[in-house]
Amino acid sequence: MGRARTKAAEDGAARGEASQDDALLSLLAAGLRLQANDSLWRVSGNTLPHRAALRDAGGTWNRLDMCWEFTGGDPTAKLAAAIEAAPPLGHNSAPTEPKPHYHGHRARVRDRVLKSGAEGLEDYELLELLLFYAIERIDTKPLAKRLLERFGTLGDLFAAEATQLREFEIDQRTLVLFRTLRESGRRLALQKVAKKPVLGNWQQLIDYCHTALAHEKTERFAILFLNRKNELIADEVQQRGTVDHTPVYPREVVKRALHHEASALILVHNHPSGDPKPSREDIEMTREIKAAAEPLGITIHDHLVIGRKGHASFRSLGLL
């Protein structure tokens, strides 16, 4: 009797393993990949045609990582059964539904910009319009308002880390859009000062430094390299630090200046706290760089500290 029970148990386990293997093969045949991480299961691959089945099986779409997530037990068998029961959906195979309240809104916003320009748009309207090109088929106005409520400004939003945006279910396409917009703004600002005498275009230089550094979440130390005509010939971020400190090595600063054959430098770093007031460490570090550069004929024109709402100039404060 005992042997019979053992044999039956073994046969049942074998059938269970075979059934699980069949289910896994069914998912692979549908173009889906299943990965397990502790109690979290992720399904990726050709998920679009099976989105209804994945959702009905209890999945949640992760926009940032572009996969469906399941919690709890192994969902393989349940997913295989759901996909087998539901035919794949194409882009146009969903049943007809009533038009949402925002139907036609995107066309109206685009027409408004084409007729009157984008200058009159509020920040949330401009962000809403930008989101049109990253997020399909939803009303982006509520998301635009929530993002600005959370981050405050477009600059802070475009500089936000992926982990900060995860709570808003921002996907990879939108994240790339934000990164691209930020870099585009930096390059536009750079064009106004590149290869031009910066001392005669001081406000444009401040604007560029603000665009490049004001919204960073950690400290960055940058160097602007100038030639004998005080024209900007190169711009480098030399060090990246923490929220309140960046290690700077005077020897490396001078080494980079010699590499670019620069005759003068403007030092720039940001304060993520928003307050551009120079610290005691900032002042001491600037003195050390000046002491290392001057014997080689390299002038330190200024050291700028950039905050979100302003800047401080060592030259203007009498610290240089």
HUJO-V94655 format. One line per field, one symbol per residue. ss: DSSP state (H for helix, E for strand, - for the rest). psi: psi as a letter, one per 30 degrees, with the letter a starting at -180 (. if undefined). burial: # if it has 16 or more other C-alpha atoms within 10 Angstrom, else .. A space follows every 50 residues. Layout:
ss: ???
psi: ???
burial: ???
//
This chain:
ss: -HHHHHHHHHHHHHHHHHHHHHHHHHHHH--EEEEEE--EEEEEE--HHH HHHHHH---EEE----EEEEE----HHHHHHHHHH--------------- ----HHHHHHHHHHHH------HHHHHHHHHH--------HHHHHHHHHH H--HHHHH---HHHHHHH---HHHHHHHHHHHHHHHHHHHH--E--EHHH -HHHHHHHHHHHH------EEEEEEE----EEEEEEEEEE---------H HHHHHHHHH----EEEEEEE---------HHHHHHHHHHHHHHH----EE EEEEEE----EEE-------
psi: eeeeeeeeeeeeeeeeeeeeeeeeeeeeffgkkkkkjcgkkkkabifefg eeeeefgglkkjeefhlkkklbljgeeeeeeeeefkkkkafgfklklkkl fgkfeeeeeeeeeeeflfefkleeeeeeeefegfkkgljfeeeeeeeeee feleeeefgkleeffefghkleeeeeeeeeeeeeeeeeeefffkhljfff heeeeeeeeeeeffgkflkkjlkkkkafghkjflkkjekkbafgkkkkje eeeeeeeeeghkflljkklljfffjgkkleeeeeeeeeeeefeefggkkj eljkkklegalkkeeefgg.
burial: ...................#..##.##..#.###......####..#.## #####.#.###.##.######...###.##.##....#............ .....#..#..............#########.#....###.###.##.. #..#######....#....##..##.##..###..#..##..######.. ...########################..####....#.#....##.#.# ..##..#....############.####...#..###.##.##....### ########..####......
//
